Amino acid sequence: LATGGAARGRVLHSADRGLTWTATDAPIPAGDPARGVFGLAFRDRTHGLAVGGDYRAGEPSPRAAAVTRDGGRTWRPSARPVPAYRSGVAWLPYSRTTALAVGPTGTDLTTDAGRSWRTVDGGSYDTVDCAPDLGCWAAGEKGRVARLER
């Protein structure tokens, strides 16, 4: 789980199916109801991505992406983060390094496990998920749907 809209952007983790939780600060700016971590994706038990930022139109979202290699115990900012607020993120199936992040101002792609991102589409999407058939689906406002095929 992740928190947005709080004093700090945090990622919560449970190793016992929700009986107990630990919280870790993520280096994505927070401190305002419109800022924080809004999307998480893990490719395995240790490697994860976090995206977020400030969802208000026209507001900057520096440092809006982070990575973990230890199951979320620590997070590091991406060296070249997504350029704006992103609300969803997903790893491409069978890939150890490639993922998509989506938001109202575009879609970004990483091919180096979240260290750097580049914009690949300017369409507005709110969520993204990928299926084992190698297709990724994104959905957004007014019924907008897209599929990325390999």
N, C-alpha and C positions, 0 to 999 in steps of 0.2 A: 504494500500500500504506500501511497505517497500523499503528502499534504501540500495543498496550495491555499493561498489566502491566509496564512498564519504568519507569526513573527519570523519563523525560519522555515526554509524548505527542508522537509524531512522525509526520509524513507523508513517505513516501519517493516519489521521482519519477524516472522514467527517460525521457529523450527519444530513446534509441537502442535501444529494445526490450530493455532489461535489461542491456546491456553495461556501462553506468555508471549510478550512482545518486547523487542528492543527497537530503539529509534536512533537513527544516525542523521546528522545534518548533511545536506547536499549543498554543493557550492553554486546552486542556482539562486539568484536573488529572490528575496521574499520581503516580508515586512509590510505588506499592503494586501488588502483583500483580493486584488486582481493579479498578484504575483505568486510564484512558487513552482513546485514540481507538479506537472499535470499528466505526464505519461511515463510509464516504465515498461521495459522489456528485458527479459533475461533469456539468453540462448542456452544456458545450462545453470548449474547451481552456483557458479562463481562469477560469470561474466554478464554484466548488465549495463543498460543505458537508461538515462533519465533525461527528459526534456521538459520544458515549461517556458517560463518567462512572464511577461505582462500581457494579459489577453486584451487589454483595451486597445482599440484601433489607434494607430499612430504613435503608440508609446514604444520606446526602445526596449529591447530585450537582450542586453549583452550577457554573455556567459549563460546562455539558455540551454546548455547541454553538458552532461557529465557522464563519466564512465566508472565502473567498479570492476575489479578483478578478484575480489575476495568475498563475494556473496552479498555485498552491500554494507559491509562493516565500515569501509572507507570509500569515499567518492572523490574523483579528481575532475576538474573542469576540462572540457575538450579543448585542445590546442587551437582549433579553428571551429567554434561552435556554430550551430544553426544561426542564420542571420536575424531571425525574428521569433516571436512566440510560436511554439509548437505544442499541440495538444495530444498527439498520439505518436507512438513509435513501435516498430516491429522488425525483428530479424528476418531476413530472407531464409527460407528453408534450406537446410543442408549447407549453410554458409557460416563460417567462423568469423567473417569480417564485414559482411554487407548487411545494411539495415536501412529502413526508410523512416523519416519523421514527417508528419503532416501537421498543417495548421491553416488558419484562414488566409494566409498570404502565400502559401506554396508548399511544395514537397521537397525535401532534401534527402540526399543519399550519402551514406558513408561506405567506403570500401576498406577502411582500416580500423574497424571495430570501434568507431565513435571518436577517434582522435581528431578527425577533420570531417566536415560536411560540405556539400555543394548543392546548390539549388538545381533541381531538374525539371520542375513544373511550377507554374504560377497559379494553379487552380486552388480553390478553397475546399479543404477537407478537415473534418473534425477527428476522425478515427481511422486507423489502419490495422489490418491483421493479415497474416500470411498463412497459407495452407500447405500441407505437404506435397500437393501436386505442382508446386513451384509458382502458384499464382498468389498475388497479393491483392486484397480488396480495400478500397478506401471509400468512405461515405462522408457527405457534407451537407451543407444547407440546401433547402429546397429540393430534396431528393437526389442530389448529385451523388453518383456512384461511378467508380472507376476500377478497372482491373489491370494490374501490371502482370504481364506474362513474360516468362523467361525466354 
